[in-house]
């Protein structure tokens, strides 16, 4: 399984987390600037229909 890739909107820092770490993407913060304004770069196996962004509530 590939890693989950995230990017911070505030500082543009990108990082990866492996699947199965127990960390939910919705609770993540940027490790560089501690902002919660992040989004997932790769969508995984969901066909692009599921969107992830901490700044918008669905």
Beta strands, then each sheet from edge to edge (+ up, - down):
strand 1: 4-8
strand 2: 14-17
strand 3: 38-40
sheet 1: 2+ 1- 3+
end
